[in-house]
């Protein structure tokens, strides 16, 4: 009886550990995908800035196309002490922002 109780407690602990492992894996998948999407959006911004010589980028928001419709993006452009340099921050969000489910990438464009 005692051995059965010990085995039962051990099985419950192992099951909860498995659930936690699945949650961590899911979060890591979202972080990786969001980072790649943010890098893509930053590259698009850099190309746009280089294509329009002298033109300033503007802030923007949007969603990604299929199959990444769960992810939203936000671009914030701010000026710097140097007039020819812009600070660009790309944020990719999924789920709830208050749960810190987002990735930020910042770059300076000349």
C-alpha positions as CSV (number, residue, x, y, z in Angstrom):
1,X,0.0,0.0,0.0
2,X,2.8,2.4,0.9
3,X,4.7,1.6,-2.2
4,X,1.6,2.2,-4.3
5,X,1.1,5.6,-2.6
6,X,4.8,6.5,-3.3
7,X,4.5,5.5,-7.0
8,X,1.2,7.5,-7.3
9,X,2.9,10.6,-5.9
10,X,5.9,10.2,-8.2
11,X,3.6,9.8,-11.3
12,X,1.7,13.0,-10.4
13,X,5.1,14.8,-10.1
14,X,6.3,13.4,-13.5
15,X,3.0,14.4,-15.2
16,X,3.2,18.0,-14.0
17,X,6.8,18.1,-15.1
18,X,5.8,17.0,-18.6
19,X,3.1,19.7,-18.8
20,X,5.6,22.3,-17.8
21,X,8.0,21.1,-20.4
22,X,5.3,21.4,-23.1
23,X,4.6,25.0,-22.0
24,X,8.2,26.0,-22.1
25,X,8.6,24.5,-25.6
26,X,5.6,26.4,-26.9
27,X,7.0,29.7,-25.5
28,X,10.4,29.0,-27.1
29,X,8.7,28.3,-30.4
30,X,6.8,31.7,-30.2
31,X,10.0,33.6,-29.2
32,X,11.9,32.1,-32.1
33,X,9.2,32.8,-34.7
34,X,8.6,36.3,-33.4
35,X,12.4,37.0,-33.6
36,X,12.6,35.9,-37.2
37,X,9.5,37.9,-38.1
38,X,11.0,41.0,-36.4
39,X,14.2,40.6,-38.3
40,X,12.2,40.3,-41.5
41,X,10.3,43.5,-40.8
42,X,13.5,45.3,-39.8
43,X,15.1,44.3,-43.1
44,X,12.0,45.6,-45.0
45,X,12.3,48.9,-43.2
46,X,16.0,49.1,-44.0
47,X,15.3,48.4,-47.7
48,X,12.5,51.0,-47.7
49,X,14.8,53.6,-46.1
50,X,17.6,52.9,-48.6
51,X,15.2,52.9,-51.6
52,X,13.8,56.3,-50.7
53,X,17.0,58.3,-50.3
54,X,16.4,61.1,-47.8
55,X,12.9,60.0,-47.0
56,X,12.0,59.4,-43.4
57,X,10.3,56.3,-42.3
58,X,7.0,56.5,-40.4
59,X,5.5,54.6,-37.5
60,X,3.2,51.7,-38.4
61,X,1.3,48.7,-37.1
62,X,-0.1,45.6,-38.8
63,X,-0.4,41.9,-38.9
64,X,1.6,39.3,-40.7
65,X,0.2,37.3,-43.6
66,X,-0.7,33.6,-43.5
67,X,0.4,31.4,-41.7
68,X,1.6,34.0,-39.1
69,X,-1.7,35.8,-38.5
70,X,-1.3,35.2,-34.7
71,X,1.6,37.8,-34.7
72,X,1.2,41.5,-34.9
73,X,4.0,44.1,-35.6
74,X,4.6,47.6,-34.5
75,X,7.3,50.0,-35.9
76,X,8.3,53.1,-33.9
77,X,10.7,55.5,-35.6
78,X,12.3,58.2,-33.5
79,X,14.9,60.9,-34.3
80,X,18.4,61.0,-32.8
81,X,21.0,63.7,-32.1
82,X,22.2,63.2,-35.6
83,X,19.7,64.5,-38.2
84,X,20.6,61.8,-40.8
85,X,20.1,58.9,-38.4
86,X,16.8,57.4,-37.3
87,X,16.2,55.0,-34.5
88,X,13.8,52.2,-35.6
89,X,12.3,49.8,-33.1
90,X,10.3,46.8,-34.4
91,X,8.1,45.0,-31.9
92,X,6.4,41.7,-32.7
93,X,3.6,40.7,-30.4
94,X,1.5,37.6,-29.9
95,X,-1.0,36.7,-27.2
96,X,-1.3,39.2,-24.3
97,X,1.2,42.0,-24.2
98,X,0.9,42.3,-20.4
99,X,2.3,38.7,-20.2
100,X,5.4,40.0,-22.0
101,X,4.7,38.0,-25.1
102,X,6.7,40.2,-27.5
103,X,10.1,40.7,-29.1
104,X,11.8,44.0,-29.7
105,X,14.6,44.7,-32.2
106,X,16.2,48.2,-32.4
107,X,18.4,49.5,-35.2
108,X,19.8,52.8,-36.4
109,X,19.3,53.7,-40.0
110,X,21.4,56.2,-41.9
